[in-house]
Amino acid sequence: MTPDMADGHKRVALYTAEQRARRDATVWTTVQGVLAPAQFLVFVVSLILVLRYLATGLGYEVATWSILIKTGFLYLIMITGAIWEKVVFDQYLFAEPFFWEDVFSFAVIALHTAYIWALLTGALSPVGLMLLALAAYAAYVINAGQFLLKLRAARLQSEAMA
């Protein structure tokens, strides 16, 4: 489906009618809708704790736990998101409409996983660990922005179809 745009360009639809129906019918859409804001809340709290540690040297343990919890949410949302993609697009990851979001998600996961590895191996100092966490969080914010833009595109497509 390629509706005409006012500027003369064609926009490829994010979902076919069948994919939209599967998206709307699956519980995994609700799961993603709950996990995404929960992960964001955990991120905000963790970011504050990490910045507090870097500014004051206090609260290393609680900041570390918050990063681990944030990473757990990230893994959970990635697994459930892959299931969602399988239901909606019939492939676990890298479905065309979400290809670049999935690619960048792997960079986010790599940074979070590098944090866990560095924590477990002692490869970085506490400050180094927190800086790595901030890099992972910056990548997460970019990735979350990608998904928010996709959500907006989906809403606009639904409105255009109505």
C-alpha positions as CSV (number, residue, x, y, z in Angstrom):
1,M,0.0,0.0,0.0
2,T,1.5,3.3,-1.0
3,P,-0.8,6.3,-0.4
4,D,0.1,9.5,-2.2
5,M,1.6,12.2,-0.1
6,A,0.8,15.9,-0.5
7,D,4.4,16.5,-1.7
8,G,4.1,14.0,-4.5
9,H,6.2,11.3,-2.7
10,K,4.9,7.8,-1.9
11,R,4.9,6.5,1.6
12,V,5.1,2.7,2.1
13,A,2.6,1.6,4.6
14,L,4.0,0.3,7.9
15,Y,1.5,-2.5,8.1
16,T,-0.6,-4.4,5.6
17,A,-4.3,-4.8,6.6
18,E,-3.5,-8.4,7.7
19,Q,-0.5,-7.4,9.7
20,R,-2.5,-4.6,11.4
21,A,-5.2,-7.1,12.3
22,R,-2.6,-9.5,13.8
23,R,-1.0,-6.6,15.6
24,D,-4.3,-5.5,17.1
25,A,-5.3,-9.1,18.1
26,T,-2.1,-10.3,19.8
27,V,-1.5,-10.0,23.5
28,W,2.2,-9.2,22.6
29,T,1.1,-5.7,21.6
30,T,-0.2,-5.1,25.1
31,V,2.9,-6.6,26.6
32,Q,5.1,-4.2,24.6
33,G,2.8,-1.4,25.5
34,V,3.3,-2.1,29.2
35,L,7.0,-3.0,29.1
36,A,8.1,0.1,27.1
37,P,6.9,2.7,29.6
38,A,8.0,0.5,32.6
39,Q,11.5,0.2,31.1
40,F,11.6,4.0,30.5
41,L,10.6,4.6,34.2
42,V,13.4,2.2,35.3
43,F,15.8,4.1,33.0
44,V,15.0,7.5,34.4
45,V,15.4,6.3,38.0
46,S,18.7,4.5,37.1
47,L,20.0,7.5,35.2
48,I,19.4,9.7,38.3
49,L,21.3,7.1,40.4
50,V,24.2,6.9,38.0
51,L,24.5,10.6,37.7
52,R,24.3,10.9,41.5
53,Y,27.1,8.4,41.9
54,L,29.3,10.2,39.3
55,A,28.6,13.6,41.0
56,T,29.0,12.6,44.6
57,G,30.7,9.2,44.7
58,L,27.7,7.9,46.8
59,G,25.4,5.1,46.0
60,Y,27.5,2.9,43.8
61,E,25.7,-0.3,44.8
62,V,22.2,1.1,44.2
63,A,23.3,2.6,40.9
64,T,24.7,-0.8,39.9
65,W,21.5,-2.7,40.8
66,S,19.5,-0.1,38.9
67,I,21.6,-0.7,35.8
68,L,21.2,-4.5,36.1
69,I,17.4,-4.1,36.5
70,K,17.3,-1.7,33.5
71,T,19.3,-4.3,31.5
72,G,16.8,-7.0,32.5
73,F,14.0,-4.9,31.2
74,L,15.9,-4.4,28.0
75,Y,16.4,-8.2,27.5
76,L,12.8,-8.8,28.3
77,I,11.4,-6.2,25.9
78,M,13.8,-7.5,23.2
79,I,12.6,-11.1,23.6
80,T,8.9,-10.2,23.7
81,G,9.4,-7.7,20.9
82,A,10.9,-10.5,18.7
83,I,7.8,-12.7,19.5
84,W,5.6,-9.7,18.6
85,E,7.4,-9.3,15.3
86,K,7.0,-13.1,14.6
87,V,3.2,-12.8,15.2
88,V,2.8,-9.6,13.2
89,F,5.4,-10.0,10.4
90,D,6.1,-13.7,10.5
91,Q,9.8,-13.3,11.4
92,Y,11.4,-12.9,14.7
93,L,13.6,-9.9,14.0
94,F,14.5,-7.5,11.2
95,A,11.1,-7.3,9.6
96,E,11.3,-4.7,6.9
97,P,9.3,-2.0,8.7
98,F,11.4,-2.3,11.9
99,F,14.8,-3.3,10.4
100,W,16.8,-0.2,11.5
101,E,15.1,-0.2,14.9
102,D,16.2,-3.8,15.4
103,V,19.7,-3.2,14.1
104,F,20.1,-0.3,16.6
105,S,18.5,-2.4,19.4
106,F,21.4,-4.8,19.0
107,A,23.9,-2.0,19.6
108,V,21.9,-1.0,22.7
109,I,22.0,-4.7,23.9
110,A,25.7,-4.9,23.1
111,L,26.4,-1.9,25.3
112,H,24.3,-3.1,28.2
113,T,25.9,-6.6,27.9
114,A,29.3,-5.0,27.8
115,Y,28.5,-3.4,31.1
116,I,27.5,-6.7,32.7
117,W,30.7,-8.3,31.3
118,A,32.9,-5.4,32.6
119,L,31.1,-5.6,36.0
120,L,31.6,-9.3,36.4
121,T,35.2,-9.4,35.2
122,G,36.3,-6.2,36.9
123,A,37.5,-4.9,33.5
124,L,36.5,-1.3,34.4
125,S,36.6,0.9,37.5
126,P,33.3,2.0,39.1
127,V,33.5,5.3,37.3
128,G,34.3,3.5,34.0
129,L,31.3,1.2,34.5
130,M,29.0,4.2,35.1
131,L,30.3,5.9,32.0
132,L,29.7,2.7,30.0
133,A,26.2,2.7,31.4
134,L,25.7,6.3,30.3
135,A,26.8,5.3,26.8
136,A,24.3,2.4,26.8
137,Y,21.6,4.8,28.1
138,A,22.4,7.3,25.3
139,A,22.0,4.5,22.7
140,Y,18.7,3.4,24.5
141,V,17.3,6.9,24.2
142,I,18.1,7.0,20.5
143,N,16.5,3.6,20.0
144,A,13.4,4.6,22.0
145,G,13.1,7.6,19.8
146,Q,13.1,5.4,16.7
147,F,10.3,3.3,18.1
148,L,8.3,6.4,19.1
149,L,8.6,7.7,15.5
150,K,7.3,4.2,14.3
151,L,4.4,4.4,16.8
152,R,3.5,7.8,15.4
153,A,3.7,6.5,11.9
154,A,1.4,3.6,12.8
155,R,-1.1,6.0,14.3
156,L,-1.0,8.2,11.2
157,Q,-1.5,5.2,9.0
158,S,-4.5,4.1,11.1
159,E,-6.0,7.5,10.9
160,A,-5.5,7.6,7.1
161,M,-7.2,4.2,6.8
162,A,-10.2,5.3,8.9
